[in-house]
Amino acid sequence: MSATGTVDVRTVIDRNPLGRFQLGALFACLLCIVVDGLEVTVAGFLATQLKADWGVTTAQLAPAVTSGLAGLGVGSFVAGPLGDRFGRRTVIAWSIAVFAAATLLTALTTGVLTFSLLRLVTGLGLGASMPNVAALVTETVPTRSRRITVAIIWAGFPAGAAIGALAIPFVVAGAGWRTAIVLCGLVGVAILLVVLVRLPESPRFLANSGRHHDRLLRFCNHVEPGSAGPGTVFAREAAARIRTYPIALLLKRPMRTGTLTLWLGYMAVMFTVYLTNTWLPYLFTAAGFGTGEISLLTTLLQVGGVIGCAVIGLLQERVGPHRTLVLTSVLGAGMALLIAVSPRSTLLLATLIFVLGMCTNSISTGYTVISATFYPTDIRSTGTSWTAGMSRAGAVAGGGVGTALASIGLGFQQVFLLLLVPITIGALCMVVKGRAYRDRLPVPASAAPLTTTKEG
């Protein structure tokens, strides 16, 4: 290939298979999602010991559980515009650093207030990383494999939660909750090192920014040796010349319907995911299940999620992104109903919870896949971050409602029955969006033909 002339980095990526350089970047992205899943399970397994150590009630402990979720939401809202302006990798690295530092400091707390404040900061870090990971993955892999790749990366969330469900109960029982927190913080430090060493900046962002010509050269030549040289001019989108991206653009035609259905549907889905991930260990404890049974049930919820997330992208490619989520929601609602009415049997519950986790976690991943491919490059981080932020509002609501339900002594069967409401809302949103777009991407008003500029 000629190393001179005009080069479109997207064309270079699309005409080549995934190489070792891109796989290294995807591995770093996967770790960022794994630690998010790990973090989600922590609060649920710490709740019982925190109540005993600090002498507080379930209601008084609520801020310790929900503050981290609130931080996730705020971080998601803020991080998208920052990622569109300063770069995806930059925001991801700072986000993981904040998470690791705040988590380690949390182990030193002695009360609900300081614990909750640091959990808020921890959530800010993780919330800021996820939408930028989604944008970077989408912009690093070939167009033909975007959905499948994002889905596989997002399988890291239930994988991390499964690791937490397996390890945290026994760490807490044997060494105390502070040790469990420290281990999570050290995991964050290790992932930060991987991000700094292995994660490149988004090539699409580099091309659109008009800066860092040498970094873009290295990326292109890693993907396809000899595809670019010092005299290469990189094509960039004309819309990328705009340096500010009003949030209102997400709500203008033709993206309005898609944005609103993504927001509402993802809120409903994450309400379900975070209520089950955060409060199921406590509810199972209250129901008299042993530590081994609780670890088994919560682990199977996440293992099912790993499998579901791994295949949801392929199903979306073959069946259609919206139709897949609707059908998966119907199956998930059926599992929740069966759990609510079934007799108490660990084997039966394990089977039903495994399938439920496969559905709920894969639906969440499916929403991420649709969001990451719905918005154009110049507002992709903003669009995905606001979708993620709205979903975190559902997560906060799920954690808060879980607190209320646990406080009034509602059993886990009744909680699963209530899950039918958010699961149905999520499915209806995908019906509306699917009919509005018929699996096509919108063409935003800001879109324009590609222009070429000399980077440098």
C-alpha positions as CSV (number, residue, x, y, z in Angstrom):
1,M,0.0,0.0,0.0
2,S,1.1,3.6,-0.7
3,A,2.2,5.6,2.3
4,T,1.2,8.9,0.7
5,G,-2.0,10.5,-0.3
6,T,-5.4,10.5,1.5
7,V,-6.3,7.8,3.9
8,D,-9.6,7.1,5.7
9,V,-8.7,5.3,8.9
10,R,-12.1,3.7,9.0
11,T,-11.4,2.1,5.5
12,V,-8.0,0.9,6.8
13,I,-9.7,-0.8,9.8
14,D,-12.6,-2.3,7.8
15,R,-10.4,-3.9,5.1
16,N,-8.3,-5.8,7.7
17,P,-9.0,-8.5,10.3
18,L,-8.5,-7.7,13.9
19,G,-4.8,-7.8,14.7
20,R,-2.8,-8.2,17.9
21,F,-2.6,-4.5,18.4
22,Q,-6.4,-4.1,18.4
23,L,-6.9,-7.2,20.5
24,G,-4.6,-5.8,23.1
25,A,-6.7,-2.6,23.2
26,L,-9.9,-4.7,23.4
27,F,-8.4,-6.7,26.3
28,A,-7.7,-3.5,28.2
29,C,-11.3,-2.4,27.5
30,L,-12.6,-5.8,28.7
31,L,-10.8,-5.3,32.1
32,C,-12.4,-1.9,32.6
33,I,-15.8,-3.6,32.3
34,V,-14.9,-6.5,34.4
35,V,-14.0,-4.2,37.3
36,D,-17.3,-2.5,37.0
37,G,-19.1,-5.8,37.4
38,L,-16.9,-6.7,40.3
39,E,-17.6,-3.4,42.0
40,V,-21.4,-3.8,41.7
41,T,-21.4,-7.0,43.8
42,V,-19.4,-5.6,46.6
43,A,-22.0,-3.6,48.4
44,G,-24.5,-6.4,48.5
45,F,-22.1,-8.8,50.1
46,L,-20.8,-6.2,52.6
47,A,-24.3,-5.0,53.8
48,T,-24.7,-7.6,56.5
49,Q,-21.3,-7.1,58.1
50,L,-21.5,-3.3,57.8
51,K,-24.8,-3.3,59.7
52,A,-23.2,-5.4,62.4
53,D,-19.9,-3.4,62.7
54,W,-21.6,0.0,62.7
55,G,-24.8,-0.9,64.5
56,V,-27.1,0.6,61.8
57,T,-30.4,-0.5,60.3
58,T,-31.0,-1.4,56.7
59,A,-32.5,2.0,56.0
60,Q,-29.6,3.8,57.6
61,L,-27.2,1.8,55.4
62,A,-29.0,2.7,52.2
63,P,-26.7,5.7,51.3
64,A,-23.7,3.3,51.4
65,V,-25.4,1.2,48.7
66,T,-27.0,3.8,46.5
67,S,-24.2,6.5,46.6
68,G,-22.0,4.4,44.4
69,L,-24.8,4.0,41.9
70,A,-25.5,7.8,42.0
71,G,-21.8,8.4,41.2
72,L,-22.0,6.0,38.3
73,G,-24.9,8.1,36.8
74,V,-23.1,11.5,37.3
75,G,-19.9,10.1,35.9
76,S,-21.6,8.8,32.8
77,F,-23.3,12.2,32.1
78,V,-20.1,14.1,32.5
79,A,-17.6,11.7,30.8
80,G,-19.2,11.7,27.3
81,P,-18.6,15.3,26.4
82,L,-15.1,15.1,28.0
83,G,-14.4,12.0,25.9
84,D,-15.5,13.8,22.7
85,R,-13.2,16.7,23.5
86,F,-10.1,15.2,25.2
87,G,-10.1,11.7,23.9
88,R,-11.6,8.3,25.0
89,R,-8.3,6.9,26.4
90,T,-7.5,10.0,28.5
91,V,-10.9,9.9,30.2
92,I,-10.7,6.1,30.7
93,A,-7.3,6.3,32.3
94,W,-8.3,9.1,34.7
95,S,-11.5,7.3,35.5
96,I,-9.9,4.1,36.5
97,A,-7.3,6.0,38.6
98,V,-10.0,7.8,40.5
99,F,-11.8,4.5,41.1
100,A,-8.7,2.7,42.4
101,A,-7.7,5.6,44.8
102,A,-11.3,6.1,46.1
103,T,-11.7,2.3,46.6
104,L,-8.5,2.0,48.6
105,L,-9.5,5.0,50.8
106,T,-12.9,3.4,51.4
107,A,-11.2,0.6,53.4
108,L,-10.2,3.3,56.0
109,T,-13.7,4.5,56.7
110,T,-15.4,4.1,60.1
111,G,-19.0,5.2,59.4
112,V,-21.8,5.4,56.8
113,L,-21.1,9.0,55.9
114,T,-17.5,8.7,54.8
115,F,-18.1,5.3,53.3
116,S,-21.0,6.7,51.2
117,L,-19.0,9.8,50.1
118,L,-16.1,7.6,48.9
119,R,-18.5,5.2,47.2
120,L,-19.9,8.2,45.4
121,V,-16.4,9.1,44.1
122,T,-15.8,5.5,43.2
123,G,-18.9,5.5,41.2
124,L,-17.9,8.7,39.4
125,G,-14.7,7.0,38.2
126,L,-16.4,3.9,36.9
127,G,-19.3,5.8,35.4
128,A,-17.0,7.9,33.4
129,S,-15.1,5.0,32.0
130,M,-18.0,2.9,30.5
131,P,-19.4,5.1,27.8
132,N,-15.9,6.0,26.6
133,V,-15.0,2.3,26.5
134,A,-18.1,1.7,24.3
135,A,-17.1,4.5,22.0
136,L,-13.5,3.4,21.7
137,V,-14.4,-0.2,21.0
138,T,-16.8,0.9,18.3
139,E,-14.2,3.1,16.7
140,T,-11.3,0.5,16.9
141,V,-12.9,-2.6,15.3
142,P,-14.2,-3.2,11.7
143,T,-17.7,-2.1,11.1
144,R,-18.8,-5.6,10.3
145,S,-18.0,-6.8,13.8
146,R,-19.0,-3.8,15.9
147,R,-22.1,-5.3,17.5
148,I,-20.5,-8.7,18.3
149,T,-17.3,-7.1,19.7
150,V,-19.1,-4.7,22.0
151,A,-21.3,-7.5,23.2
152,I,-18.3,-9.7,24.0
153,I,-16.5,-6.8,25.8
154,W,-19.7,-6.2,27.8
155,A,-19.7,-9.8,28.9
156,G,-17.0,-8.6,31.2
157,F,-19.6,-7.0,33.4
158,P,-21.3,-10.2,34.5
159,A,-18.0,-12.0,34.5
160,G,-16.7,-9.5,37.0
161,A,-19.8,-9.8,39.0
162,A,-19.5,-13.6,38.9
163,I,-15.9,-13.3,40.2
164,G,-17.2,-11.1,43.0
165,A,-20.0,-13.5,43.9
166,L,-17.5,-16.4,44.1
167,A,-14.8,-14.6,46.0
168,I,-16.2,-11.8,48.1
169,P,-18.5,-13.7,50.5
170,F,-15.6,-15.9,51.6
171,V,-13.1,-13.0,51.8
172,V,-15.6,-11.0,53.9
173,A,-16.3,-14.1,56.1
174,G,-12.6,-14.9,56.5
175,A,-10.8,-11.6,56.5
176,G,-13.4,-8.9,56.9
177,W,-15.0,-6.3,54.6
178,R,-12.0,-4.0,54.6
179,T,-9.8,-6.7,53.0
180,A,-12.4,-7.2,50.3
181,I,-12.4,-3.5,49.6
182,V,-8.6,-3.3,49.5
183,L,-8.5,-6.2,47.0
184,C,-10.9,-4.4,44.7
185,G,-8.8,-1.3,44.9
186,L,-5.6,-3.3,44.0
187,V,-7.5,-4.8,41.0
188,G,-8.2,-1.2,39.9
189,V,-4.5,-0.3,40.1
190,A,-3.5,-3.3,38.0
191,I,-6.1,-2.5,35.4
192,L,-4.9,1.1,35.3
193,L,-1.4,-0.1,34.5
194,V,-2.8,-2.3,31.6
195,V,-4.7,0.7,30.3
196,L,-1.7,2.9,30.3
197,V,0.5,0.3,28.5
198,R,-2.0,-1.3,26.1
199,L,-4.8,1.0,25.3
200,P,-4.4,3.4,22.3
201,E,-6.5,6.4,21.6
202,S,-9.5,6.0,19.3
203,P,-8.2,6.3,15.8
204,R,-11.5,8.0,14.7
205,F,-11.1,10.6,17.4
206,L,-7.4,11.2,16.4
207,A,-8.4,11.7,12.8
208,N,-11.2,14.1,13.7
209,S,-9.2,16.0,16.2
210,G,-6.5,17.1,13.7
211,R,-3.8,16.4,16.2
212,H,-1.3,13.6,17.1
213,H,-0.5,12.7,13.5
214,D,2.3,10.3,14.7
215,R,-0.1,8.4,16.9
216,L,-2.5,7.9,14.1
217,L,0.4,6.8,11.8
218,R,1.4,4.1,14.4
219,F,-2.2,2.9,14.7
220,C,-2.7,2.5,10.9
221,N,0.6,0.8,10.4
222,H,-0.1,-1.6,13.3
223,V,-3.4,-2.5,11.6
224,E,-1.9,-2.6,8.0
225,P,1.8,-2.1,7.7
226,G,2.7,0.5,5.1
227,S,-0.8,2.0,4.9
228,A,0.3,5.5,6.0
229,G,3.5,7.6,6.1
230,P,4.7,11.1,7.1
231,G,3.0,12.6,4.0
232,T,-0.4,11.0,4.6
233,V,-3.5,13.2,4.8
234,F,-6.2,11.6,7.0
235,A,-9.8,12.1,6.1
236,R,-12.1,13.4,8.8
237,E,-15.7,14.1,9.1
238,A,-16.7,17.7,8.4
239,A,-19.1,17.6,11.4
240,A,-16.1,17.0,13.6
241,R,-15.0,20.7,13.1
242,I,-17.7,21.6,15.6
243,R,-16.0,21.9,19.0
244,T,-19.1,22.0,21.2
245,Y,-21.9,19.4,21.1
246,P,-25.1,20.6,22.7
247,I,-27.0,17.8,24.4
248,A,-30.1,19.1,22.6
249,L,-28.7,17.5,19.4
250,L,-29.5,14.1,20.8
251,L,-33.2,15.1,21.0
252,K,-33.4,16.6,17.5
253,R,-34.8,14.7,14.6
254,P,-34.1,12.1,13.4
255,M,-32.5,10.9,16.7
256,R,-35.2,12.0,19.1
257,T,-37.3,8.9,19.2
258,G,-34.2,6.7,19.4
259,T,-32.7,8.7,22.2
260,L,-35.8,8.8,24.3
261,T,-36.5,5.0,23.9
262,L,-32.9,4.2,24.7
263,W,-33.0,6.3,27.8
264,L,-36.3,5.0,29.2
265,G,-35.7,1.4,28.2
266,Y,-32.1,1.3,29.5
267,M,-33.3,2.8,32.8
268,A,-35.8,0.0,33.2
269,V,-33.3,-2.6,32.3
270,M,-30.6,-1.4,34.7
271,F,-33.3,-1.0,37.5
272,T,-33.7,-4.8,37.1
273,V,-29.9,-5.6,36.9
274,Y,-28.9,-3.5,39.8
275,L,-31.7,-4.5,42.1
276,T,-30.9,-8.1,41.6
277,N,-27.1,-7.7,41.7
278,T,-27.1,-5.4,44.8
279,W,-29.8,-6.9,47.0
280,L,-30.2,-10.6,46.1
281,P,-27.4,-11.7,48.5
282,Y,-29.2,-9.9,51.4
283,L,-32.6,-11.1,50.4
284,F,-31.4,-14.7,50.2
285,T,-29.7,-14.3,53.6
286,A,-32.9,-13.1,55.1
287,A,-34.7,-16.1,53.5
288,G,-32.4,-18.4,55.4
289,F,-30.1,-19.6,52.6
290,G,-26.6,-20.6,53.6
291,T,-23.4,-18.8,52.5
292,G,-22.6,-21.6,49.9
293,E,-26.1,-21.5,48.5
294,I,-26.1,-17.7,48.2
295,S,-22.7,-17.8,46.5
296,L,-24.0,-20.4,44.1
297,L,-27.2,-18.6,43.2
298,T,-25.6,-15.2,42.7
299,T,-22.7,-16.7,40.7
300,L,-25.1,-18.5,38.4
301,L,-27.0,-15.2,37.9
302,Q,-23.7,-13.7,36.5
303,V,-22.5,-16.8,34.7
304,G,-25.8,-16.8,32.8
305,G,-25.1,-13.2,32.1
306,V,-21.6,-13.9,30.6
307,I,-23.1,-16.5,28.2
308,G,-26.0,-14.2,27.3
309,C,-23.7,-11.2,26.7
310,A,-21.3,-13.3,24.6
311,V,-24.1,-14.4,22.1
312,I,-26.4,-11.3,22.1
313,G,-24.3,-9.5,19.5
314,L,-24.4,-12.4,17.1
315,L,-28.2,-12.7,17.7
316,Q,-28.6,-9.0,17.0
317,E,-26.7,-9.3,13.8
318,R,-28.9,-12.3,12.6
319,V,-32.3,-11.6,14.1
320,G,-32.1,-7.8,14.3
321,P,-31.0,-5.6,17.3
322,H,-34.4,-4.6,18.5
323,R,-36.3,-7.8,17.9
324,T,-33.6,-9.7,19.7
325,L,-34.0,-7.6,22.9
326,V,-37.8,-7.9,22.7
327,L,-37.7,-11.7,22.5
328,T,-35.1,-11.9,25.3
329,S,-37.2,-9.7,27.5
330,V,-40.2,-12.0,27.1
331,L,-38.0,-15.0,28.1
332,G,-36.6,-13.0,31.1
333,A,-40.1,-12.0,32.3
334,G,-41.1,-15.7,32.1
335,M,-38.2,-16.6,34.3
336,A,-38.9,-13.9,36.9
337,L,-42.6,-15.1,37.1
338,L,-41.5,-18.7,37.6
339,I,-39.1,-17.7,40.4
340,A,-41.9,-15.8,42.1
341,V,-44.3,-18.8,42.1
342,S,-42.0,-21.8,42.3
343,P,-41.4,-23.8,45.5
344,R,-38.2,-23.3,47.5
345,S,-35.7,-25.6,45.8
346,T,-32.0,-24.6,45.4
347,L,-31.7,-26.7,42.2
348,L,-34.8,-25.2,40.6
349,L,-33.9,-21.6,41.7
350,A,-30.4,-22.1,40.4
351,T,-31.7,-23.1,37.0
352,L,-34.2,-20.3,36.7
353,I,-31.8,-17.6,38.0
354,F,-29.2,-18.8,35.5
355,V,-31.6,-18.2,32.6
356,L,-32.8,-14.9,34.1
357,G,-29.2,-13.7,34.4
358,M,-28.6,-14.7,30.8
359,C,-31.6,-12.5,29.8
360,T,-31.2,-9.4,32.0
361,N,-27.5,-9.0,31.5
362,S,-27.6,-9.6,27.8
363,I,-30.5,-7.1,27.4
364,S,-28.3,-4.5,29.1
365,T,-25.4,-5.3,26.8
366,G,-27.8,-5.2,23.8
367,Y,-28.8,-1.6,24.8
368,T,-25.1,-0.7,24.9
369,V,-24.5,-2.2,21.5
370,I,-27.5,-0.3,20.0
371,S,-26.4,3.0,21.7
372,A,-22.8,2.7,20.6
373,T,-23.8,2.2,16.9
374,F,-26.7,4.6,16.9
375,Y,-24.9,7.9,17.2
376,P,-22.4,9.4,14.7
377,T,-18.7,9.7,15.6
378,D,-18.8,13.4,16.5
379,I,-21.3,12.9,19.3
380,R,-20.8,9.2,20.0
381,S,-19.3,9.6,23.4
382,T,-21.9,12.2,24.3
383,G,-24.8,10.0,23.1
384,T,-23.5,6.8,24.7
385,S,-22.7,8.6,28.0
386,W,-26.1,10.2,28.3
387,T,-27.7,6.9,27.6
388,A,-25.5,5.3,30.2
389,G,-26.2,8.1,32.6
390,M,-29.9,7.7,32.2
391,S,-29.5,3.9,32.8
392,R,-27.7,4.7,36.0
393,A,-30.7,6.6,37.2
394,G,-32.5,3.3,36.8
395,A,-29.7,1.6,38.7
396,V,-30.0,4.1,41.6
397,A,-33.8,3.6,41.6
398,G,-33.2,-0.2,41.7
399,G,-30.8,0.1,44.6
400,G,-33.2,2.5,46.4
401,V,-36.3,0.3,45.8
402,G,-34.3,-2.7,46.9
403,T,-33.5,-0.9,50.2
404,A,-37.1,-0.1,50.8
405,L,-38.3,-3.7,49.9
406,A,-35.6,-5.2,52.2
407,S,-36.6,-2.7,55.0
408,I,-40.3,-3.8,55.0
409,G,-39.3,-7.4,54.9
410,L,-40.5,-8.3,51.4
411,G,-39.4,-11.8,50.3
412,F,-37.3,-12.5,47.2
413,Q,-40.3,-14.1,45.5
414,Q,-42.3,-10.9,45.7
415,V,-39.3,-8.9,44.5
416,F,-39.0,-11.1,41.4
417,L,-42.7,-10.6,40.7
418,L,-42.2,-6.8,40.7
419,L,-39.4,-7.2,38.2
420,L,-42.1,-7.9,35.5
421,V,-42.8,-4.2,35.4
422,P,-39.3,-2.8,34.3
423,I,-38.7,-5.8,32.0
424,T,-41.9,-5.1,30.2
425,I,-41.1,-1.4,29.9
426,G,-37.7,-2.2,28.4
427,A,-39.3,-4.5,25.8
428,L,-41.9,-1.9,24.8
429,C,-39.2,0.7,24.2
430,M,-37.4,-1.6,21.8
431,V,-40.7,-2.3,20.0
432,V,-41.1,1.5,19.5
433,K,-37.5,2.1,18.4
434,G,-37.4,-0.9,16.1
435,R,-40.5,0.3,14.3
436,A,-39.2,3.9,14.1
437,Y,-35.9,2.9,12.5
438,R,-36.3,-0.6,11.2
439,D,-32.7,-1.3,12.3
440,R,-31.4,1.6,10.3
441,L,-29.1,4.3,11.7
442,P,-30.3,7.9,11.6
443,V,-28.6,10.5,9.5
444,P,-28.1,13.5,11.8
445,A,-28.5,17.0,10.6
446,S,-24.9,17.7,11.4
447,A,-23.6,15.0,9.1
448,A,-21.7,16.0,6.1
449,P,-19.4,14.4,3.5
450,L,-15.9,13.5,4.6
451,T,-13.3,16.3,4.2
452,T,-9.6,15.9,4.1
453,T,-7.1,17.8,6.2
454,K,-3.4,17.4,6.8
455,E,-3.0,16.3,10.4
456,G,-0.1,17.5,12.4
